[in-house]
Amino acid sequence: MTIYSFSLIELGLEVKYICIFAYSKGQYITTPLFCLNILIMKRSLLRIAFWGTLLPFVSCSVMKDSAKSNSDNFPKLSLEAHRGGRGLYPEESIAAMKNAIDLTKVTTLEMDCHITKDRKVVVFHDDYLNPKFVLKPNGAEISDKDKPLRIYDMLYKDLIKYDIGSKFYKEFPEQKKQVTRIAKLSDLIDSTEAYASVKRKAPMFYNIEVKSKEDKDGIFHPRVEEFVDLMVQVITDKKIASRTVIQSFDSRAIKYLHKAYPQIKVSYLIDANYTKSVEQTIAALGFTPFILSPHYKIATRDFITQCHKADIKVIPWTVNTKDEIEQLKAVKVDGIISDYPNLF
């Protein structure tokens, strides 16, 4: 830890400014703490003027990945490739994310995360290896007789042997077929950040889901707090926190995120059977989330109006036709999540 102290005399004031930075991997990574000891103060107006001048200078200048507010850098319309755009490429894959980056209207890469037995954060949607599109290491199909292959029960070195991209997936017949491995979140971020730096003028945003369930701690995943901590550690290490929303259907994950990591934007996912009002949702969570992300069928004009009155953004899922996308744009949603990002 490095401590810097500055003394400044200006406008009849003596000001002592103390900064504390955590230094890691060659750069400063935390916002400075500071205090002002005003020994001479001629007018209260000077105190206000000086404080207003100093604060923005000291609070943001050294933190490269600072989430300086919840909304100042968020896309005006967040157009999100669901699972990377699984209608076009194998879902949750690095190849899908790169394809989404090639689609110039896409602002945001949407994905899901699970935790392996050895506590690796991996990008995958289902709790288990889905026989619909996953092949065994020897290329054979997973049969109904096989024991369910839970992500949480497997070591990453074994998980990576399975192919999630070669088998024909009838729900998405246009999906490009190629041998594809489940990626660690850290590796996927490295790949997408590098690719976007070449292909885009501005970096991508991320919408990453905590795939936890209230009654499945210790079965499908670790305790929700550990799950969130592991994800946030990767996001922080990769310096994308200010461009990341973390979403979940699990209200425990959303509440814990807000309490433990208030600088990170959160999105509460709700399904088509959700019946609580916006007001009731805020009361149940105990805070106002940055985003409510409903099934697109319940993203009505009234729902969107109520969210906007509460200063909540609305980003519905999963919208897979051009007509529905345009209809939702017309009622002023703040983003759209689609398996077919080429339709944006």
VMD Tcl script that draws the C-alpha trace (Angstrom):
set ca {
  {0.00 0.00 0.00}
  {1.27 3.44 -0.90}
  {0.24 6.61 0.95}
  {0.50 10.04 -0.59}
  {0.03 13.29 1.30}
  {-0.29 16.71 -0.25}
  {-0.48 20.13 1.35}
  {-1.98 23.04 -0.53}
  {-2.61 26.65 0.36}
  {-5.18 28.35 -1.84}
  {-7.68 31.12 -1.32}
  {-6.57 31.52 2.28}
  {-7.05 27.81 3.02}
  {-4.59 25.24 4.23}
  {-5.71 21.85 2.95}
  {-4.19 18.48 3.72}
  {-5.13 15.80 1.19}
  {-4.47 12.16 1.93}
  {-4.78 9.46 -0.76}
  {-4.63 5.73 -0.13}
  {-4.30 3.45 -3.14}
  {-4.13 -0.32 -3.46}
  {-1.49 -1.21 -6.02}
  {-1.88 -4.38 -8.06}
  {-0.49 -5.69 -11.32}
  {1.15 -2.46 -12.28}
  {-1.72 -0.04 -11.72}
  {-3.80 1.59 -9.02}
  {-7.13 -0.14 -8.61}
  {-9.09 1.61 -5.87}
  {-10.59 5.04 -5.48}
  {-8.59 7.24 -3.10}
  {-9.81 8.03 0.37}
  {-9.35 11.60 1.37}
  {-9.96 14.12 4.11}
  {-9.73 17.84 4.29}
  {-8.47 19.63 7.36}
  {-9.37 23.24 6.94}
  {-7.37 25.33 9.32}
  {-8.23 28.73 7.99}
  {-11.65 29.43 6.53}
  {-12.63 32.95 5.69}
  {-16.02 32.25 4.11}
  {-18.32 29.24 4.02}
  {-18.80 29.85 0.31}
  {-15.13 29.11 -0.26}
  {-15.52 25.77 1.44}
  {-18.27 24.77 -0.98}
  {-16.41 26.02 -4.04}
  {-13.14 24.34 -3.11}
  {-14.78 21.02 -2.19}
  {-16.67 20.98 -5.49}
  {-13.45 21.60 -7.41}
  {-11.34 19.01 -5.61}
  {-13.78 16.11 -5.39}
  {-14.09 15.15 -9.06}
  {-10.36 15.58 -9.53}
  {-9.34 13.20 -6.77}
  {-12.08 10.59 -6.94}
  {-11.76 9.33 -10.51}
  {-8.38 10.16 -11.93}
  {-6.49 7.05 -10.89}
  {-9.01 4.26 -11.13}
  {-9.03 2.97 -14.65}
  {-12.03 0.66 -14.20}
  {-14.07 2.79 -11.84}
  {-17.85 2.42 -11.96}
  {-18.31 6.15 -11.46}
  {-22.10 5.92 -11.57}
  {-24.78 3.42 -12.36}
  {-25.83 4.90 -15.66}
  {-23.43 7.42 -17.15}
  {-21.73 4.97 -19.51}
  {-24.55 2.52 -20.19}
  {-25.79 2.13 -23.78}
  {-28.85 4.22 -24.62}
  {-30.34 1.06 -26.15}
  {-28.61 -2.10 -24.96}
  {-28.82 -4.61 -27.82}
  {-27.74 -7.92 -26.35}
  {-26.65 -11.18 -27.97}
  {-28.36 -13.84 -25.84}
  {-25.82 -16.52 -24.90}
  {-23.68 -14.86 -27.56}
  {-26.44 -15.25 -30.16}
  {-27.23 -18.96 -30.03}
  {-29.42 -18.80 -33.10}
  {-26.24 -18.27 -35.11}
  {-23.34 -19.97 -33.25}
  {-22.97 -22.55 -30.45}
  {-24.35 -20.97 -27.32}
  {-22.13 -19.39 -24.66}
  {-19.05 -19.93 -26.82}
  {-16.14 -17.64 -27.59}
  {-17.00 -18.05 -31.29}
  {-20.54 -16.83 -30.65}
  {-19.28 -13.79 -28.75}
  {-16.87 -12.89 -31.52}
  {-19.64 -13.21 -34.09}
  {-21.78 -10.87 -31.97}
  {-18.93 -8.36 -31.90}
  {-18.88 -8.49 -35.71}
  {-22.55 -7.41 -35.72}
  {-22.16 -3.68 -35.38}
  {-25.52 -2.98 -33.70}
  {-24.78 -5.31 -30.79}
  {-23.66 -3.38 -27.72}
  {-23.69 -6.12 -25.12}
  {-22.63 -9.75 -24.75}
  {-25.12 -11.71 -22.64}
  {-24.05 -14.96 -20.98}
  {-24.57 -17.28 -18.01}
  {-22.17 -18.69 -15.47}
  {-21.81 -21.81 -13.36}
  {-19.17 -22.96 -10.90}
  {-17.23 -26.22 -11.30}
  {-16.18 -28.61 -8.54}
  {-12.75 -26.96 -8.46}
  {-14.34 -23.50 -8.24}
  {-13.74 -22.32 -11.79}
  {-16.27 -19.86 -13.17}
  {-17.45 -21.26 -16.50}
  {-19.75 -19.87 -19.17}
  {-22.69 -22.24 -19.57}
  {-26.45 -22.00 -19.11}
  {-27.69 -25.35 -17.84}
  {-26.97 -26.99 -14.51}
  {-25.90 -30.12 -16.37}
  {-24.47 -31.02 -19.77}
  {-27.52 -30.87 -22.00}
  {-27.92 -33.97 -24.24}
  {-29.71 -31.83 -26.84}
  {-26.43 -30.35 -28.02}
  {-23.52 -31.79 -25.99}
  {-21.36 -34.71 -27.11}
  {-19.13 -36.89 -24.96}
  {-15.32 -36.65 -25.26}
  {-15.35 -39.64 -27.63}
  {-17.97 -37.97 -29.85}
  {-20.85 -40.16 -28.67}
  {-24.19 -38.73 -27.68}
  {-25.29 -38.47 -24.05}
  {-28.17 -40.93 -23.66}
  {-31.14 -40.95 -21.32}
  {-29.47 -43.84 -19.49}
  {-26.42 -41.75 -18.61}
  {-26.23 -40.19 -15.18}
  {-26.88 -36.40 -15.39}
  {-23.56 -34.63 -15.74}
  {-23.80 -31.68 -13.36}
  {-21.37 -28.82 -13.92}
  {-20.89 -28.44 -10.16}
  {-19.81 -32.09 -9.82}
  {-17.10 -31.86 -12.49}
  {-13.52 -30.62 -12.57}
  {-12.81 -28.13 -15.32}
  {-10.11 -30.37 -16.81}
  {-12.82 -32.98 -17.43}
  {-15.56 -30.56 -18.43}
  {-13.48 -29.06 -21.22}
  {-13.33 -32.44 -22.99}
  {-17.03 -32.27 -23.94}
  {-18.09 -30.77 -27.29}
  {-20.98 -28.28 -27.13}
  {-20.97 -27.17 -30.75}
  {-20.86 -30.04 -33.24}
  {-24.21 -31.74 -32.69}
  {-27.21 -30.52 -34.69}
  {-29.51 -28.55 -32.40}
  {-33.03 -28.70 -33.79}
  {-34.26 -25.65 -31.82}
  {-31.66 -23.58 -33.69}
  {-31.23 -25.11 -37.14}
  {-29.24 -22.13 -38.49}
  {-26.58 -22.47 -35.80}
  {-23.09 -22.90 -37.24}
  {-21.68 -26.31 -36.33}
  {-18.11 -26.58 -35.06}
  {-16.21 -28.29 -32.26}
  {-16.63 -26.04 -29.24}
  {-15.45 -26.27 -25.64}
  {-16.92 -24.74 -22.50}
  {-14.89 -21.65 -21.67}
  {-13.84 -20.25 -18.34}
  {-15.26 -16.76 -17.88}
  {-11.75 -15.35 -17.55}
  {-10.64 -16.86 -20.87}
  {-13.79 -15.73 -22.66}
  {-13.30 -12.15 -21.44}
  {-9.66 -12.18 -22.56}
  {-10.75 -13.32 -26.03}
  {-13.65 -10.89 -26.43}
  {-11.71 -7.92 -25.11}
  {-8.83 -8.61 -27.50}
  {-11.17 -9.17 -30.45}
  {-13.27 -6.07 -29.74}
  {-10.15 -3.92 -29.45}
  {-9.45 -4.72 -33.09}
  {-13.00 -4.78 -34.44}
  {-14.66 -1.97 -32.47}
  {-13.99 1.68 -31.73}
  {-15.51 1.27 -28.26}
  {-15.37 -1.72 -25.90}
  {-18.26 -4.12 -25.40}
  {-20.61 -4.27 -22.45}
  {-21.39 -7.49 -20.60}
  {-24.57 -8.88 -19.05}
  {-23.63 -11.94 -16.97}
  {-26.09 -14.14 -15.12}
  {-25.61 -15.86 -11.79}
  {-27.29 -19.23 -12.44}
  {-28.25 -19.91 -8.85}
  {-31.51 -21.24 -7.46}
  {-32.85 -20.70 -3.96}
  {-33.13 -24.38 -3.03}
  {-30.02 -25.65 -4.83}
  {-27.07 -24.35 -2.79}
  {-24.58 -27.19 -2.39}
  {-26.32 -29.21 -5.11}
  {-26.08 -27.27 -8.38}
  {-23.73 -24.57 -7.12}
  {-21.96 -23.29 -4.00}
  {-23.65 -20.95 -1.53}
  {-24.97 -17.99 -3.44}
  {-22.57 -15.60 -1.71}
  {-19.57 -17.67 -2.78}
  {-20.99 -17.98 -6.29}
  {-21.29 -14.21 -6.58}
  {-17.87 -13.60 -5.01}
  {-16.17 -15.92 -7.50}
  {-17.86 -14.20 -10.44}
  {-17.14 -10.69 -9.23}
  {-13.49 -11.60 -8.64}
  {-13.09 -12.52 -12.32}
  {-14.95 -9.42 -13.50}
  {-12.83 -7.21 -11.27}
  {-9.56 -8.91 -12.21}
  {-10.37 -8.42 -15.90}
  {-11.22 -4.74 -15.31}
  {-14.65 -4.83 -16.92}
  {-16.76 -4.05 -13.83}
  {-17.81 -0.61 -15.07}
  {-19.13 -2.23 -18.28}
  {-20.84 -5.17 -16.63}
  {-24.37 -5.84 -15.40}
  {-24.85 -8.93 -13.24}
  {-28.31 -10.45 -13.54}
  {-30.20 -13.26 -11.83}
  {-33.64 -14.74 -11.23}
  {-32.43 -15.47 -7.70}
  {-33.34 -12.52 -5.50}
  {-30.71 -13.64 -2.96}
  {-27.97 -13.07 -5.52}
  {-29.36 -9.65 -6.42}
  {-29.63 -8.58 -2.78}
  {-26.14 -9.82 -1.94}
  {-24.65 -8.07 -4.95}
  {-26.27 -4.79 -3.93}
  {-24.99 -5.13 -0.38}
  {-21.47 -6.41 -1.04}
  {-20.73 -4.76 -4.41}
  {-22.88 -1.62 -4.69}
  {-20.68 -0.27 -7.49}
  {-21.84 -3.07 -9.83}
  {-25.04 -2.66 -11.80}
  {-27.66 -5.35 -11.19}
  {-30.57 -6.69 -13.20}
  {-33.43 -8.68 -11.70}
  {-34.81 -11.26 -14.12}
  {-38.53 -12.06 -13.99}
  {-40.44 -14.70 -15.92}
  {-43.76 -14.62 -17.77}
  {-45.69 -15.71 -14.65}
  {-44.43 -12.87 -12.49}
  {-47.32 -10.96 -10.90}
  {-45.80 -8.39 -8.52}
  {-46.01 -4.72 -9.40}
  {-42.88 -2.65 -9.85}
  {-43.52 -1.07 -6.46}
  {-43.89 -4.48 -4.81}
  {-40.71 -5.71 -6.49}
  {-38.69 -2.79 -5.15}
  {-40.12 -3.39 -1.67}
  {-39.29 -7.12 -1.81}
  {-35.71 -6.48 -2.91}
  {-35.20 -3.64 -0.45}
  {-33.66 -1.39 -3.10}
  {-34.24 -0.15 -6.64}
  {-32.40 -2.32 -9.17}
  {-30.67 -0.76 -12.15}
  {-32.64 -3.01 -14.53}
  {-35.75 -5.18 -14.46}
  {-35.46 -7.81 -17.16}
  {-38.85 -9.40 -17.84}
  {-40.00 -12.07 -20.25}
  {-40.88 -9.99 -23.30}
  {-44.57 -10.98 -23.11}
  {-45.03 -8.97 -19.91}
  {-43.03 -5.94 -21.09}
  {-46.18 -3.89 -21.65}
  {-46.31 -0.15 -22.13}
  {-47.70 0.24 -18.61}
  {-44.97 -1.94 -17.09}
  {-42.29 0.07 -18.87}
  {-43.85 3.36 -17.76}
  {-43.94 2.24 -14.13}
  {-40.29 1.15 -14.31}
  {-39.18 4.42 -15.83}
  {-41.04 6.37 -13.14}
  {-38.99 4.43 -10.60}
  {-35.78 5.14 -12.58}
  {-35.43 1.47 -13.59}
  {-34.38 0.37 -17.05}
  {-36.34 -2.37 -18.84}
  {-34.53 -4.98 -20.94}
  {-36.82 -7.86 -21.98}
  {-35.81 -11.38 -23.01}
  {-35.76 -13.36 -25.33}
  {-37.05 -11.56 -28.42}
  {-36.49 -13.55 -31.60}
  {-38.47 -11.96 -34.42}
  {-37.93 -8.69 -36.24}
  {-41.53 -7.60 -35.69}
  {-41.37 -8.16 -31.93}
  {-38.05 -6.35 -31.71}
  {-39.51 -3.31 -33.49}
  {-42.66 -3.38 -31.34}
  {-40.59 -3.28 -28.17}
  {-38.43 -0.47 -29.48}
  {-41.64 1.48 -30.15}
  {-42.72 1.25 -26.50}
  {-39.33 2.58 -25.36}
  {-37.59 -0.37 -23.79}
  {-33.99 0.28 -22.77}
  {-32.62 -2.80 -24.44}
  {-33.46 -6.13 -26.05}
  {-32.01 -9.60 -25.54}
  {-32.18 -11.89 -28.58}
  {-30.88 -15.24 -29.82}
  {-30.73 -13.58 -33.24}
  {-28.68 -10.41 -32.82}
  {-28.50 -10.13 -36.61}
  {-32.12 -8.92 -36.46}
  {-31.28 -5.74 -34.54}
}
mol new
graphics top color blue
foreach p $ca { graphics top sphere $p radius 0.5 }
foreach p [lrange $ca 0 end-1] q [lrange $ca 1 end] { graphics top cylinder $p $q radius 0.2 }
display resetview
